[in-house]
């Protein structure tokens, strides 16, 4: 046995330490490599999970021979169920034969494989996958295996289906729109036009698409210069105004059209194209021409009416001056004959003079009425503060005398808020509404009539309510029209004008009137008129005259 010197032992120990350090470094490098691989695997699986895809591997013949955990996790199959061609059992029955045929062809031709199919997921739901695969070749150019991926594209397919559906709806709407809709590219070349162009011009869609500078060939020569400038400015974005021009149809007829033009931009401000809409306005133009003719005729008629009015004024002057003077003279002289010379006339002569005198008086009154008729015009409204309690009391007292034989229970919610209006007209409103309430509650043993009101921000609202026979709610607007009656005149008297008068008066006051009713359930009429101004004084003048109190619905 050879004994080693101390120096030798020290050297060997140092070498052993060096080897240990190298082993440690090697182990650390291996650990780092393994960790990097594990991290890469985690990143890969995260990427796969995030992209809803998984990787699969088969042998050269397309058979699954090794476990494919990602595929099994997706379908929920076991390895025994997947291996070989068992994976195809998860395919939708409607896609099975087509998918296997494409897979078989790819294997036989050694070309990349790509197909979309539906596959049953682990939860039993069929989803659409996009499968891609490529052959892995060896050094001898033989196929070693197939590697591929499957990506869940269900959401994309749903989006595509919705997009197709949306496009279909748009196309259906655009194709059946009455107006002619067009789409031009950014330079103004026609890209799309709907079939309405045929109804408008007689030209088909294909004929219009073949025109190099549509729509200029269709435009009438008288308007072509103006319209050419318009389209040039519209394409440059210099005008968005509509333009009207005439087109020459295929059959040679002329039509008026109105065109609106709208450039379409993306989020970056780049022009995607131009949308235009062409509307046939021929009927409107013809109507405008008729209106112009009617306007000229109206102007002529106005001139004639002015002349007639001048003649009427002359006639009125003649009535009021010449005829009236003569009648006054006749009346005066006949009266003097009776007063001073009656004794010189026999009985028959006196009778003649008295007839002359009476006739002159009657003629004078008739003449006065004619003058009033000729000078009659729209009545000026006299606005003032109207004490509504007073108005209702006046109408109530007048109606109580007229309908004394009817058993009526009056409920007046006092005090009613004052209003601003024409007292005579407001009284007419209450007279008509209360008369209606009395008339249509007449079949009741006791007529119950209620009057009330309240103040709102700018107007006051008043109502008249009865327990009468009512009317269908769908007739609530129609009853305010002139001559509209809901009940035969044999049952209830009236002319169908009373409520029309109510509406006209309320309209002239700037208010509203409406009704709520139910058959055999009574009726409530509401109306609103302005609140009085602080400076308004109560009406001063002659008391409001009695108004027509007969119901006029």
Secondary structure as the mmCIF struct_conf table of DSSP 4:
data_model
#
loop_
_struct_conf.conf_type_id
_struct_conf.id
_struct_conf.beg_label_comp_id
_struct_conf.beg_label_asym_id
_struct_conf.beg_label_seq_id
_struct_conf.end_label_comp_id
_struct_conf.end_label_asym_id
_struct_conf.end_label_seq_id
HELX_LH_PP_P HELX_LH_PP_P1 UNK A 2 UNK A 5
HELX_RH_AL_P HELX_RH_AL_P1 UNK A 6 UNK A 50
TURN_TY1_P TURN_TY1_P1 UNK A 51 UNK A 52
STRN STRN1 UNK A 53 UNK A 59
TURN_TY1_P TURN_TY1_P2 UNK A 60 UNK A 61
BEND BEND1 UNK A 62 UNK A 62
STRN STRN2 UNK A 64 UNK A 64
BEND BEND2 UNK A 66 UNK A 66
HELX_RH_AL_P HELX_RH_AL_P2 UNK A 69 UNK A 75
HELX_RH_AL_P HELX_RH_AL_P3 UNK A 79 UNK A 82
TURN_TY1_P TURN_TY1_P3 UNK A 83 UNK A 83
STRN STRN3 UNK A 84 UNK A 84
TURN_TY1_P TURN_TY1_P4 UNK A 85 UNK A 85
HELX_RH_3T_P HELX_RH_3T_P1 UNK A 86 UNK A 90
STRN STRN4 UNK A 91 UNK A 91
TURN_TY1_P TURN_TY1_P5 UNK A 93 UNK A 95
HELX_RH_AL_P HELX_RH_AL_P4 UNK A 96 UNK A 109
TURN_TY1_P TURN_TY1_P6 UNK A 110 UNK A 110
STRN STRN5 UNK A 113 UNK A 120
TURN_TY1_P TURN_TY1_P7 UNK A 122 UNK A 123
BEND BEND3 UNK A 124 UNK A 124
STRN STRN6 UNK A 126 UNK A 137
TURN_TY1_P TURN_TY1_P8 UNK A 139 UNK A 140
BEND BEND4 UNK A 141 UNK A 141
STRN STRN7 UNK A 143 UNK A 152
HELX_RH_AL_P HELX_RH_AL_P5 UNK A 154 UNK A 176
BEND BEND5 UNK A 178 UNK A 179
STRN STRN8 UNK A 180 UNK A 184
TURN_TY1_P TURN_TY1_P9 UNK A 186 UNK A 187
BEND BEND6 UNK A 188 UNK A 188
STRN STRN9 UNK A 190 UNK A 193
TURN_TY1_P TURN_TY1_P10 UNK A 195 UNK A 195
HELX_RH_AL_P HELX_RH_AL_P6 UNK A 196 UNK A 201
BEND BEND7 UNK A 202 UNK A 202
HELX_RH_AL_P HELX_RH_AL_P7 UNK A 205 UNK A 209
TURN_TY1_P TURN_TY1_P11 UNK A 210 UNK A 210
TURN_TY1_P TURN_TY1_P12 UNK A 212 UNK A 215
HELX_RH_3T_P HELX_RH_3T_P2 UNK A 216 UNK A 218
STRN STRN10 UNK A 219 UNK A 219
HELX_RH_AL_P HELX_RH_AL_P8 UNK A 221 UNK A 235
TURN_TY1_P TURN_TY1_P13 UNK A 236 UNK A 237
BEND BEND8 UNK A 238 UNK A 238
STRN STRN11 UNK A 243 UNK A 248
TURN_TY1_P TURN_TY1_P14 UNK A 250 UNK A 251
BEND BEND9 UNK A 252 UNK A 252
STRN STRN12 UNK A 254 UNK A 265
TURN_TY1_P TURN_TY1_P15 UNK A 267 UNK A 268
BEND BEND10 UNK A 269 UNK A 269
STRN STRN13 UNK A 271 UNK A 280
HELX_RH_AL_P HELX_RH_AL_P9 UNK A 282 UNK A 317
HELX_RH_PI_P HELX_RH_PI_P1 UNK A 318 UNK A 323
HELX_RH_AL_P HELX_RH_AL_P10 UNK A 324 UNK A 340
BEND BEND11 UNK A 341 UNK A 341
HELX_RH_3T_P HELX_RH_3T_P3 UNK A 342 UNK A 344
BEND BEND12 UNK A 345 UNK A 345
HELX_RH_AL_P HELX_RH_AL_P11 UNK A 347 UNK A 374
TURN_TY1_P TURN_TY1_P16 UNK A 375 UNK A 375
HELX_LH_PP_P HELX_LH_PP_P2 UNK A 378 UNK A 381
STRN STRN14 UNK A 383 UNK A 386
HELX_RH_AL_P HELX_RH_AL_P12 UNK A 388 UNK A 402
TURN_TY1_P TURN_TY1_P17 UNK A 403 UNK A 405
BEND BEND13 UNK A 406 UNK A 406
STRN STRN15 UNK A 408 UNK A 412
BEND BEND14 UNK A 414 UNK A 415
HELX_LH_PP_P HELX_LH_PP_P3 UNK A 416 UNK A 418
STRN STRN16 UNK A 419 UNK A 422
HELX_RH_AL_P HELX_RH_AL_P13 UNK A 423 UNK A 440
TURN_TY1_P TURN_TY1_P18 UNK A 441 UNK A 443
BEND BEND15 UNK A 444 UNK A 446
STRN STRN17 UNK A 447 UNK A 455
BEND BEND16 UNK A 457 UNK A 458
STRN STRN18 UNK A 459 UNK A 466
BEND BEND17 UNK A 468 UNK A 468
HELX_RH_3T_P HELX_RH_3T_P4 UNK A 473 UNK A 475
TURN_TY1_P TURN_TY1_P19 UNK A 476 UNK A 477
HELX_RH_3T_P HELX_RH_3T_P5 UNK A 478 UNK A 480
BEND BEND18 UNK A 481 UNK A 481
TURN_TY1_P TURN_TY1_P20 UNK A 482 UNK A 483
BEND BEND19 UNK A 486 UNK A 487
TURN_TY1_P TURN_TY1_P21 UNK A 489 UNK A 491
BEND BEND20 UNK A 492 UNK A 492
BEND BEND21 UNK A 496 UNK A 496
HELX_RH_AL_P HELX_RH_AL_P14 UNK A 498 UNK A 508
TURN_TY1_P TURN_TY1_P22 UNK A 509 UNK A 510
STRN STRN19 UNK A 512 UNK A 517
TURN_TY1_P TURN_TY1_P23 UNK A 519 UNK A 520
BEND BEND22 UNK A 521 UNK A 521
STRN STRN20 UNK A 523 UNK A 530
HELX_LH_PP_P HELX_LH_PP_P4 UNK A 531 UNK A 533
TURN_TY1_P TURN_TY1_P24 UNK A 534 UNK A 535
HELX_LH_PP_P HELX_LH_PP_P5 UNK A 536 UNK A 537
STRN STRN21 UNK A 538 UNK A 538
HELX_LH_PP_P HELX_LH_PP_P6 UNK A 539 UNK A 539
BEND BEND23 UNK A 541 UNK A 542
HELX_LH_PP_P HELX_LH_PP_P7 UNK A 543 UNK A 546
BEND BEND24 UNK A 550 UNK A 550
#
